[in-house]
Amino acid sequence: MKKAGLLPQAAAAICMAMALFPSAAAAQGTPSAPGTYAQRYASLCASCHGANGRSDMAGTPVLAGQHSFYAITQLFLFREGRRDNPAMTAVAKTMSDADLRGFSDYIATLPAVPAPPAAAPPDAARMTRGQALAQEHRCVICHGADLSGGQQVPRIGQQHEDYLQLTLHGFRTGKRPGYTQAMGEAVSRIAPEDLDTLAYYVARFPAAPAKPPPPK
């Protein structure tokens, strides 16, 4: 996946987000009033996105393990009408700049939550094909070998399959805006059925083993 320039409108949005919210870009993991936004998240966001950030609702992304700068950028794009989702736009339009920072900082404190055990083991052939596609199209260059992302790049490993499908096809058709041309250019060369295979693989990407507790 080659580097690409920012789309003009998206570039302006990213620059504005960075100017308004420098702490999210430079100080991941430094939450703003975490108690306050934990309570507000519970009342405003948890019904759709889950109390621990792992939603059980179809088409609703997992927030657990996401990065502050990615979260604040998406909230900003929703608030400004740059992303098309009426429900999220309605919520984000009520948020002040401080709210965007506070919610994104709180989201960044939610640890990644493994997907629940599947009813059946994954299809080995599709997993092999999905891994090959991820390597061929250099998904790991931006999203990391463990697909955990970083900064403005989202964690995608073990994201919901239906949300991944919707997002990948949205980038391919141009319906989902990106703040660089990289995703649109990358998926434009991938057949729709291969995008579905990628979504299948990424959704079932093996979770990293839990880190042992520090010695006492």
Secondary structure, 3 states (H helix, E strand, C coil): CCCCCCCHHHHHHHHHHHHHCHHHHHCCCCCCCHHHHHHHHHHHCHHHHCCCCCCCCCCCCCCCCCCHHHHHHHHHHHHCCCCCCHHHHHHHCCCCHHHHHHHHHHHCCCCCCCCCCCCCCCCHHHHHHHHHHHHHCCHHHHHCCCCCCECCECCCCCCCHHHHHHHHHHHHHCCCCCCCCHHHHHHHCCCHHHHHHHHHHHHCCCCCCCCCCCCC
